[in-house]
Amino acid sequence: MEITPEQYERVAHCFPKARGSLSYPNLQVLNAILYIAENGAKWRGLPASYGHWHTVY
């Protein structure tokens, strides 16, 4: 499950403003949290947009 940028705009006010040299936007972090909650960190369930699961592992 991933939320779209349009969906994120509805809850963006709940997240802190980015500071420093962060390289991950809040939307990407939120989608990663949702992935872990849904799949329980199973490597083989990793979305293709992150690359081959074995390479990421």
C-alpha positions in Angstrom: 0.0 0.0 0.0 1.4 3.4 -1.0 -0.2 6.7 -0.7 -0.1 9.3 -3.5 1.3 12.8 -3.2 -2.3 14.1 -3.3 -3.3 11.9 -0.4 -0.1 12.9 1.5 -1.0 16.6 1.1 -4.0 16.0 3.4 -1.8 14.8 6.3 1.4 16.7 5.5 0.7 19.2 8.4 1.2 16.3 10.8 4.8 15.7 9.9 7.8 17.8 10.9 9.5 20.2 8.4 12.6 18.8 6.8 15.8 20.2 8.4 19.5 19.6 7.7 20.7 17.4 4.9 17.9 14.8 4.9 17.7 12.9 1.7 14.3 11.2 2.1 11.1 13.2 1.8 8.3 12.6 4.4 6.1 10.9 1.7 8.8 8.2 1.1 9.3 7.6 4.8 5.5 7.3 5.3 5.2 4.8 2.5 8.1 2.8 3.9 6.4 2.7 7.3 3.1 1.6 5.7 5.0 -1.1 3.8 6.5 -2.5 7.0 3.1 -2.4 8.8 1.5 -4.3 5.9 4.1 -6.8 5.0 6.1 -7.4 8.2 9.4 -6.6 6.5 9.4 -9.6 4.1 12.2 -9.0 1.6 10.4 -10.8 -1.2 7.4 -8.5 -0.9 9.5 -5.4 -1.6 8.0 -3.2 -4.3 9.8 -3.2 -7.6 10.5 0.5 -7.4 13.1 -0.2 -4.7 15.0 -2.7 -6.8 15.4 -6.4 -6.7 14.8 -7.7 -3.2 18.0 -9.7 -3.1 20.1 -6.7 -4.0 18.4 -4.5 -1.4 18.9 -7.2 1.2 
